[in-house]
């Protein structure tokens, strides 16, 4: 996801997307441990998306 897309989301959408990404990260880690991971770059991309969403949540929290 791009940062502009993330900023356009509401607070509830951010938290639900964050939960989805955390579940996906868990599944990717599990696949990696079993050597079933097809796209190794997906692990990195999901971690970065999680970091981006956390950054936006923190920005919104400090602005209020």
N, C-alpha and C positions, 0 to 999 in steps of 0.2 A: 504494500500500500504506500501511496505517496503521502507526504505530510499534509498536503492540501485536502486530500480525501479524509484524513483522520480529523483534521480541524473542523470539517463540515459536519461531523457526527455529534449527536447529543450525548449528554453524560451517560444515560442508560445504554445507548448504543455502544459507547466506548467500553463500558464495563462488560457488556455481553460479548463484544468482539475480543476483548482481552481474555475472557474465559475460554472462548473457542480456540484462540491461539495457544493458550496454555495446555489445553487438551491435545491439540495437534502436536505441540512440542513433546509432550509425554509420549505420544504414539511414535513420533519420529525417533526419539531416543531408544524406545523399545525395539523398533525395526533395526536401528543401527547396531544394537547389541547382538541381534540375531543375524546380522549381515544380510538383511533383506531390503536395505535402503536403496532405492533406485536413484533418486536425485539427492546427492550429498549436499548440494548447495541449498536445498530447501531448509535444512536445519539452521543454517546461518540467517537466511531470510526471515524465518519465523522469529528467531531471537531478536533481530533488529526491529521487526514490527512491534513486538512486545515492548521493547525499549522506547520506541516512538510513541506508542499509546500511553505508556507510563509518564513520559515527558509532558505530553499534552494534558493529562489528568493533573499533574503537579502544577503546570502553568495555570490551569483554570482554578485550582484550589488557592493559589497565592494571589490571584487577581481579585478574589472576592473579599 
